[in-house]
Amino acid sequence: MKTNHITFLFHLVREIPYGDFGLRSAEAVLENKKGSCSGKHLLLGRLYELGGLEVAYMMGKTNFRSLNPFLPEHLKLSHDVFDFHNFLKVRIKRSWYSVDATFDSAFMKFGFAVNIDWRADENCKIAFKTIDPVKVSNLVQAKKAAIDSLSMSQREERERFFKSFVGWARSIQ
């Protein structure tokens, strides 16, 4: 796949609005015209694979509190709220690059890691600080298992924050 096609597909998927809590499939992203990190990266990864690229699906633990500098006051967290962030590693020519299409351009004005000028010869900024990201063979199963590993109260806090965050995201797009 030519690098200009790699870049074009990246920007196309990146501009799909961020949102849709809990839907983790490429089909759901296309159908709903929005997606979170999991769905958007499943879609982008599949497009890259169809173009003949090697893709590794990555996942790492994150703390939503790390977003505080970019969040409006009503969303800022006073305590840790954990989740698991997904992004891609893509082999382009002979090198592997981190690729993260999580946030669309509407998030730029708030300081989020939006890879607005990404080219296929560099690493993307990762949308969320991740702890020990690992390659997963089945992103959907790995994400579910990781979320299930959180305590019940952590899962409830995660869901509460994520729903509020997605609601806010809809209001800025």
Wavefront OBJ file of the C-alpha trace (Angstrom):
o trace
v 0.000 0.000 0.000
v 1.351 3.431 -0.910
v 2.081 5.815 1.940
v -0.380 8.409 0.639
v -3.139 5.746 0.821
v -2.062 4.820 4.357
v -2.251 8.479 5.359
v -5.584 9.019 3.582
v -7.227 6.058 5.347
v -5.861 7.217 8.686
v -7.321 10.707 8.315
v -10.617 9.308 7.050
v -11.044 7.101 10.142
v -9.660 9.733 12.525
v -12.378 12.170 11.431
v -15.141 9.746 12.348
v -16.544 11.422 15.469
v -15.416 10.011 18.786
v -18.245 8.358 20.716
v -20.511 5.337 21.036
v -19.770 3.815 24.396
v -19.355 0.043 24.381
v -19.649 -0.695 20.651
v -16.466 -2.410 19.587
v -16.647 -3.394 15.962
v -15.679 -1.905 12.641
v -19.240 -2.480 11.425
v -20.719 -0.512 14.356
v -18.391 2.424 13.614
v -19.478 2.484 9.972
v -23.143 2.005 10.810
v -23.278 4.627 13.585
v -20.749 7.024 12.023
v -18.921 7.321 15.369
v -16.702 5.174 17.521
v -14.332 4.952 20.443
v -10.724 3.842 20.313
v -11.573 0.148 19.983
v -14.016 0.380 17.094
v -12.085 3.027 15.183
v -8.857 1.011 15.420
v -10.580 -2.223 14.444
v -11.856 -0.418 11.335
v -8.528 1.204 10.487
v -6.603 -1.996 11.183
v -8.886 -3.988 8.898
v -8.520 -1.414 6.103
v -4.739 -1.587 6.453
v -4.783 -5.399 6.473
v -6.912 -5.413 3.310
v -4.219 -3.196 1.786
v -1.548 -5.766 2.642
v -0.042 -4.140 5.752
v 0.931 -5.975 8.923
v -1.063 -4.669 11.874
v -0.682 -5.276 15.607
v -3.639 -4.375 17.831
v -2.344 -2.806 21.041
v -3.932 -2.306 24.447
v -2.673 -0.646 27.606
v -4.171 0.383 30.916
v -4.935 4.080 31.223
v -6.224 6.454 33.842
v -8.909 8.881 32.678
v -7.614 11.296 35.308
v -4.660 11.960 32.982
v -7.132 13.844 30.750
v -7.859 16.448 33.452
v -5.763 19.204 31.809
v -8.002 19.012 28.725
v -11.404 18.452 30.308
v -14.077 21.008 31.135
v -14.490 21.562 34.881
v -17.587 19.370 35.213
v -15.664 16.326 33.914
v -12.397 16.731 35.848
v -11.652 13.774 38.101
v -10.483 14.009 41.700
v -9.606 10.293 41.816
v -8.329 7.541 39.526
v -10.699 6.040 36.970
v -9.133 3.239 34.949
v -9.798 1.984 31.440
v -7.887 0.255 28.650
v -6.850 2.147 25.524
v -6.442 0.626 22.088
v -4.240 1.773 19.235
v -2.322 0.131 16.404
v 1.246 -0.691 15.486
v 1.539 -0.812 11.713
v 4.477 -2.064 9.683
v 5.136 0.433 6.922
v 8.000 -0.556 4.657
v 10.543 -1.907 7.175
v 9.501 -0.063 10.320
v 6.712 -0.360 12.865
v 4.810 2.822 13.733
v 2.322 3.618 16.500
v -0.967 4.716 14.940
v -3.735 6.336 16.991
v -6.875 7.691 15.289
v -8.930 8.024 18.490
v -9.800 11.719 18.576
v -11.241 13.674 15.669
v -10.203 17.269 14.962
v -12.957 18.730 17.199
v -10.762 17.786 20.181
v -7.794 19.874 19.017
v -8.999 23.130 20.561
v -8.983 21.449 23.997
v -5.412 20.156 23.716
v -6.141 16.451 23.234
v -3.665 14.311 21.282
v -5.158 14.688 17.805
v -2.851 13.490 15.054
v -3.960 16.108 12.585
v -0.845 16.142 10.377
v 0.181 12.494 10.680
v 2.165 10.991 7.834
v 2.940 7.316 7.402
v 6.629 7.742 8.271
v 6.315 8.678 11.947
v 4.687 7.599 15.195
v 1.383 9.114 16.213
v 0.840 10.717 19.581
v -1.086 8.211 21.697
v -4.461 9.601 22.811
v -4.220 8.291 26.383
v -1.158 7.665 28.517
v -0.954 3.884 28.557
v 0.789 1.623 31.041
v 2.644 -1.339 29.534
v 0.784 -1.610 26.222
v 0.742 -5.133 24.805
v -0.219 -6.713 21.506
v -3.565 -8.518 21.717
v -4.745 -11.181 19.310
v -8.449 -10.426 19.750
v -9.030 -6.818 20.718
v -12.701 -7.226 21.659
v -12.092 -10.234 23.920
v -8.967 -8.697 25.457
v -10.747 -5.416 26.211
v -13.709 -7.210 27.788
v -11.410 -9.371 29.915
v -9.382 -6.336 31.002
v -12.507 -4.383 31.979
v -13.867 -7.449 33.782
v -10.616 -7.570 35.785
v -11.503 -4.230 37.390
v -13.469 -4.276 40.618
v -17.221 -3.680 40.394
v -16.836 -0.137 41.742
v -14.029 0.593 39.241
v -16.198 -0.678 36.372
v -19.092 1.500 37.538
v -16.840 4.578 37.820
v -15.387 3.856 34.367
v -18.840 3.557 32.829
v -20.126 6.698 34.554
v -17.150 8.789 33.416
v -17.123 7.376 29.900
v -20.814 8.118 29.365
v -20.335 11.697 30.589
v -17.238 12.105 28.433
v -19.001 10.792 25.324
v -21.955 13.094 26.015
v -19.591 16.046 26.200
v -17.776 14.868 23.056
v -21.067 14.922 21.132
v -21.611 18.519 22.219
v -18.281 19.723 20.754
v -18.497 17.952 17.388
l 1 2 3 4 5 6 7 8 9 10 11 12 13 14 15 16 17 18 19 20 21 22 23 24 25 26 27 28 29 30 31 32 33 34 35 36 37 38 39 40 41 42 43 44 45 46 47 48 49 50 51 52 53 54 55 56 57 58 59 60 61 62 63 64 65 66 67 68 69 70 71 72 73 74 75 76 77 78 79 80 81 82 83 84 85 86 87 88 89 90 91 92 93 94 95 96 97 98 99 100 101 102 103 104 105 106 107 108 109 110 111 112 113 114 115 116 117 118 119 120 121 122 123 124 125 126 127 128 129 130 131 132 133 134 135 136 137 138 139 140 141 142 143 144 145 146 147 148 149 150 151 152 153 154 155 156 157 158 159 160 161 162 163 164 165 166 167 168 169 170 171 172 173
